[in-house]
């Protein structure tokens, strides 16, 4: 699993690439992150969403494929407790649903915030 490190109070930004299929056929997309409880490696289905990502479509540029940019703004990031989180995206396309692999996020306490 890929892990990304961010400081509290900075913009959390991830890229979700459309590596197969036509991203224009996607009818809905959402992404969220949940806190991982201490001593655990996953999240509970009933755990509350810690933050929902804002999603913007991205066109292909050079070697970068089309896809979406997922962001949690700095103000919302500043409200997150330091700790480990898991995030994934839910994509609706062609009458079906795809849920991406989870990625790990580590939010560290910042010195300057």
C-alpha positions in Angstrom: 0.0 0.0 0.0 1.3 3.5 -0.9 1.6 5.9 2.0 1.7 9.7 1.7 2.7 12.1 4.5 1.1 15.5 5.0 1.4 18.1 7.7 -1.8 19.3 9.5 -2.9 22.6 8.0 -1.5 21.9 4.5 -3.5 21.1 1.4 -3.8 17.3 0.9 -3.6 16.7 -2.8 -3.7 13.3 -4.6 -3.9 12.4 -8.3 -6.2 9.6 -9.5 -5.3 8.5 -13.0 -7.7 7.0 -15.5 -5.4 4.3 -16.7 -8.0 2.3 -18.6 -11.3 3.2 -20.2 -12.7 6.6 -21.1 -12.9 9.0 -18.1 -15.7 10.8 -19.9 -18.0 7.8 -19.3 -17.7 8.3 -15.5 -21.1 9.5 -14.3 -20.1 10.1 -10.6 -17.0 10.0 -8.5 -16.5 10.6 -4.7 -13.5 10.1 -2.4 -13.1 10.2 1.3 -10.7 9.4 4.1 -11.3 7.7 7.5 -9.0 7.6 10.5 -7.3 4.3 11.3 -7.7 3.5 15.0 -4.4 2.9 17.0 -3.2 -0.7 16.7 -5.3 -1.3 13.6 -4.4 -1.6 9.9 -7.9 -0.9 8.4 -11.0 1.1 9.1 -14.4 0.1 10.3 -17.3 0.3 8.0 -19.0 2.4 10.7 -16.1 4.7 11.3 -17.0 8.3 10.5 -15.6 10.0 7.4 -12.8 12.3 8.6 -12.7 14.3 5.4 -14.3 14.2 1.9 -12.1 15.2 -1.0 -13.0 17.9 -3.5 -12.7 16.4 -7.0 -11.8 18.1 -10.2 -11.4 16.4 -13.6 -7.9 16.6 -15.2 -7.2 16.3 -19.0 -4.2 14.4 -20.2 -1.0 16.5 -20.6 2.1 15.0 -22.1 2.9 11.7 -20.2 0.3 12.4 -17.5 -2.9 10.5 -18.2 -6.4 12.0 -17.8 -8.0 11.6 -14.4 -9.0 13.6 -11.3 -7.3 15.7 -8.7 -8.5 15.0 -5.2 -7.9 17.7 -2.5 -8.7 18.4 1.1 -8.2 22.1 1.7 -5.7 23.5 4.2 -8.4 24.7 6.6 -10.1 21.3 6.7 -6.7 19.5 7.0 -5.9 21.7 10.0 -8.9 20.2 11.8 -7.7 16.6 11.4 -6.0 15.0 14.4 -2.5 13.8 13.6 -2.6 10.1 12.8 -3.0 7.5 10.1 -5.9 7.5 7.6 -7.1 5.4 4.7 -8.6 6.9 1.6 -10.3 5.5 -1.5 -12.5 6.7 -4.3 -15.9 5.4 -5.6 -16.4 5.7 -9.4 -19.7 5.0 -11.2 -19.2 4.1 -14.8 -21.4 2.2 -17.3 -24.0 1.2 -14.7 -21.3 -0.3 -12.5 -19.3 0.8 -9.5 -15.5 0.7 -9.0 -13.9 1.3 -5.7 -10.2 2.0 -5.9 -7.5 0.4 -3.7 -7.1 2.1 -0.4 -4.1 4.4 0.1 -2.5 5.3 3.4 -2.2 8.8 4.6 -0.2 9.9 7.6 -1.1 13.3 8.9 1.7 14.7 11.1 1.5 17.6 13.6 3.0 20.6 12.0 5.4 23.0 13.8 4.2 26.2 12.1 0.5 25.8 12.1 
